[in-house]
Amino acid sequence: MTLRIEDLPKEELFGQGNGGCKACGAAIAGRQAMKVLGERTIITIPASCMATLGGNNQKTAWKIPFYHTLFEMAPAVSSGIRAALEIQGVNDVNVVSWGGDAGSADIGFQALTGAAERNEHMIHVCYDNEMYMNTGGQQSSQTPLYALTSNDHIGKPVKKKNMLAIMEAHGLDYVASASIAYPFDLMEKFQNALANPGFSYIHILAPCYRGWQIPGEKTIEFARLAVESGLWELFEVKKGVRTRTHEPSLIPVADYLLPQGRFKNISKKAVEEIQTSITKYYGRGDK
């Protein structure tokens, strides 16, 4: 189903009153996703920016039940919630775990891979700002090559872990990448995930302007530049069939990398090597 702006519910289930920074990519992702997930949703969130900006015991920006879990266990808690719903015969509630870099790719990976292996009827979302911003902007496995972080002032020496490939290797029926700069693509992928009776994984690029060292008003712009440069591919995998959902214009990667303060140490040679790699990749005919 192709979404149109007039199809979207006017009710905001997440967004207003959240505690995020201005132009927070994670908050934007949450708002977009909830337009599709709807009020019959239970969400679990480990320690992360998303957990703190969503509320605490005094107030909440969510209008659905959400559980703030320990760092390593949001998918496990969601598994338990799904089991409890099934015991009660409740089958019209969406169960979602929603983690950042640490809660998905690093500290929380053991619970994530376990839930995926069991093919639990749930969705896991990794909102990826490419560093640990909730604790000061430290390096994560999702930090890209050459990027500066608060604990590495030279630049990351190794490539970003390919979480989408790892999750695809689990043999899941639905895996997808998304970006907050392409909201209808993102929301349609949540529709597809909801239609999947097993485990679905959606990985969203959600820039943090503070960590990326860009102006806050350009959060969406840089999310778009990542896609249009080819450095963040939008695709989905349905039952093993991989489809690119947006063909990038392939602007120079320098237009995306060089304006960001986190790449201030990147060399001209490194930029050229990245550009060569991207040109080769998209020239292979992969669709």
C-alpha positions in Angstrom: 0.0 0.0 0.0 1.4 3.4 -1.0 0.8 5.9 1.7 -0.4 9.5 1.1 -0.3 12.4 3.5 -4.1 12.3 3.7 -4.0 8.7 4.9 -2.1 9.5 8.0 -3.9 9.8 11.4 -3.9 13.3 12.8 -3.4 12.0 16.4 0.2 12.1 17.7 1.1 9.1 19.7 4.6 10.3 20.3 6.3 13.6 19.9 4.8 16.5 21.7 6.4 17.2 25.1 9.3 14.9 24.6 12.6 15.7 26.3 14.8 15.5 23.3 17.2 18.1 21.9 15.8 20.3 19.2 15.9 18.6 15.8 16.4 15.2 17.5 16.5 12.5 14.8 15.4 9.8 17.2 12.3 11.7 18.2 11.4 12.3 14.5 11.8 8.6 13.8 9.5 7.8 16.7 6.8 10.2 15.5 6.9 8.8 12.0 6.8 5.1 13.1 3.8 5.7 15.5 1.7 7.0 12.6 1.7 3.4 11.3 2.0 1.4 14.5 -1.0 3.0 16.1 -2.4 2.9 19.6 -2.6 -0.9 19.8 1.2 -1.1 20.4 3.4 -1.9 23.3 7.0 -0.8 23.0 10.1 -1.6 25.0 13.1 0.7 25.1 16.5 0.0 26.7 18.7 2.7 28.2 19.2 5.3 25.4 18.4 8.8 24.3 15.0 7.5 23.2 14.2 6.2 26.7 15.1 9.4 28.4 13.4 11.7 26.0 10.3 9.6 26.0 9.6 10.3 29.7 10.0 9.1 33.2 7.8 8.3 36.2 6.5 11.9 36.3 5.7 12.4 32.6 5.7 10.7 29.3 5.6 11.7 25.6 4.1 8.3 24.7 0.4 7.7 24.4 0.9 3.9 24.4 2.3 1.5 27.0 6.1 1.6 27.0 8.6 -0.1 29.2 12.1 1.3 30.0 14.2 -1.9 30.2 17.7 -2.6 31.2 20.3 -2.0 28.5 20.8 -5.5 27.3 17.2 -6.9 27.3 14.6 -4.9 25.3 14.0 -7.7 22.7 13.8 -10.3 25.6 11.2 -8.2 27.4 9.2 -7.8 24.1 9.4 -11.6 23.7 7.8 -12.0 27.2 5.1 -9.5 26.4 4.2 -11.3 23.2 4.0 -14.6 25.0 1.7 -13.1 27.7 -0.6 -11.6 25.0 -0.8 -15.0 23.2 -1.7 -16.7 26.5 -4.5 -14.3 26.9 -5.7 -14.7 23.3 -4.8 -11.1 22.4 -3.7 -11.0 18.8 -4.3 -7.4 17.8 -1.4 -5.7 19.6 1.9 -4.8 18.0 4.9 -5.6 20.1 8.0 -3.5 19.4 11.5 -3.2 20.9 13.3 0.0 20.0 17.0 0.4 20.7 19.9 2.7 19.8 23.4 1.6 18.8 24.2 0.0 22.1 20.8 -1.5 22.7 20.8 -3.1 19.3 24.2 -3.7 17.9 26.4 -3.9 21.0 25.2 -4.4 24.6 21.8 -5.5 23.5 22.8 -7.8 20.7 22.5 -11.1 22.6 18.8 -10.5 23.3 18.3 -9.3 19.7 19.8 -12.3 18.0 18.0 -14.6 20.3 14.6 -13.1 19.5 15.4 -13.1 15.8 16.5 -16.8 15.9 13.3 -17.7 17.6 11.4 -15.7 15.0 9.3 -14.0 17.7 6.3 -12.1 16.4 7.6 -8.6 17.0 9.5 -5.7 15.4 12.9 -4.6 16.5 13.9 -1.0 15.5 17.5 0.2 15.7 17.5 4.0 15.5 21.1 4.7 14.5 22.8 8.0 15.3 26.1 6.3 14.9 27.5 6.9 18.4 26.5 6.6 22.1 24.9 10.1 22.5 23.0 9.4 25.7 26.3 9.0 27.6 28.3 11.7 25.9 29.0 10.6 22.3 31.3 7.7 22.6 32.3 5.4 19.7 30.0 2.4 18.9 30.2 -0.4 16.4 27.8 1.7 14.3 30.2 4.7 14.2 31.5 5.0 10.6 35.1 4.8 9.5 37.1 8.0 10.2 34.4 9.7 12.4 35.4 11.5 15.6 33.7 10.7 18.9 34.2 12.0 22.4 36.6 9.1 23.2 38.5 9.1 19.9 39.8 12.5 18.7 41.7 11.0 15.7 38.9 9.1 14.0 37.5 5.6 14.0 40.1 3.2 12.4 37.7 0.4 11.4 34.5 0.2 9.4 31.0 0.3 10.8 29.5 -3.1 11.7 26.9 -4.1 9.0 23.9 -4.8 11.2 21.5 -5.1 8.3 23.6 -7.9 6.8 23.9 -9.6 10.2 20.2 -9.5 10.7 19.5 -10.7 7.1 21.8 -13.6 7.8 19.3 -14.8 10.5 17.0 -15.8 7.6 14.3 -13.3 8.6 11.2 -12.7 6.4 11.6 -9.0 6.7 14.6 -6.7 7.1 14.7 -3.1 6.0 16.7 0.1 6.2 15.1 3.5 6.5 15.8 7.2 7.0 13.9 10.0 8.7 14.5 12.1 5.5 12.2 9.7 3.6 9.1 9.4 5.9 6.8 7.6 3.5 9.4 5.0 2.7 9.9 4.6 6.4 6.2 4.3 7.2 5.6 1.8 4.4 8.3 -0.4 5.8 6.6 -0.4 9.1 3.4 -1.4 7.3 5.3 -4.3 5.7 6.8 -5.3 9.1 3.3 -5.4 10.7 2.1 -7.7 7.9 4.9 -10.2 8.7 3.9 -12.9 11.2 7.4 -13.4 12.5 10.4 -11.2 13.5 11.1 -8.0 11.6 14.1 -5.7 11.8 14.1 -2.1 10.7 17.3 0.0 10.9 16.7 3.8 10.8 19.4 6.4 10.2 18.5 9.1 12.7 21.2 11.8 12.9 22.2 13.5 16.1 23.2 17.0 15.2 25.3 17.4 18.3 27.3 14.3 17.7 27.6 14.8 14.0 28.6 18.5 14.6 26.1 19.9 12.2 23.5 22.7 12.6 20.4 21.4 14.3 18.2 22.8 11.5 20.0 20.5 9.0 19.3 17.2 10.7 16.9 16.1 7.9 19.2 17.5 5.2 22.1 15.4 6.3 19.9 12.3 6.6 19.0 12.9 3.0 22.6 13.6 1.9 23.6 10.2 3.4 21.1 8.5 1.1 21.7 10.6 -2.0 25.5 10.1 -1.7 24.9 6.3 -1.6 26.4 6.0 1.9 23.1 4.9 3.3 21.2 2.6 1.1 17.4 2.3 1.4 16.3 -1.3 0.8 14.2 -4.1 2.1 14.4 -7.8 2.1 11.2 -9.8 1.9 11.5 -13.5 2.3 15.1 -13.4 0.9 14.3 -11.1 -2.0 16.2 -7.8 -1.8 14.8 -4.6 -3.3 16.2 -1.1 -3.3 13.4 1.2 -2.4 15.0 4.5 -3.5 17.5 5.1 -6.3 20.0 7.7 -5.0 21.2 10.6 -7.2 24.8 9.8 -6.1 25.9 13.2 -5.2 29.6 13.4 -4.3 30.3 11.7 -0.9 32.3 14.8 0.0 29.1 16.9 0.0 27.9 14.7 2.9 31.1 14.0 4.7 33.1 17.3 4.7 30.5 19.6 6.2 30.3 17.4 9.3 32.6 18.3 12.2 33.0 14.7 13.1 34.9 14.1 9.8 37.2 17.1 10.1 40.2 14.8 10.2 39.3 12.8 7.1 41.9 13.0 4.4 41.4 13.7 0.7 42.6 10.3 -0.1 40.1 8.7 2.2 37.3 10.6 0.6 38.4 9.5 -2.8 38.6 5.9 -1.7 35.1 6.1 -0.3 33.8 7.7 -3.5 35.5 4.9 -5.6 33.8 2.2 -3.4 30.4 3.8 -3.7 30.7 4.3 -7.5 31.7 0.7 -7.9 28.9 -0.6 -5.7 26.1 1.3 -7.4 27.6 0.5 -10.8 27.1 -3.3 -10.3 23.4 -3.2 -11.2 22.1 -4.1 -7.7 18.5 -3.1 -7.5 
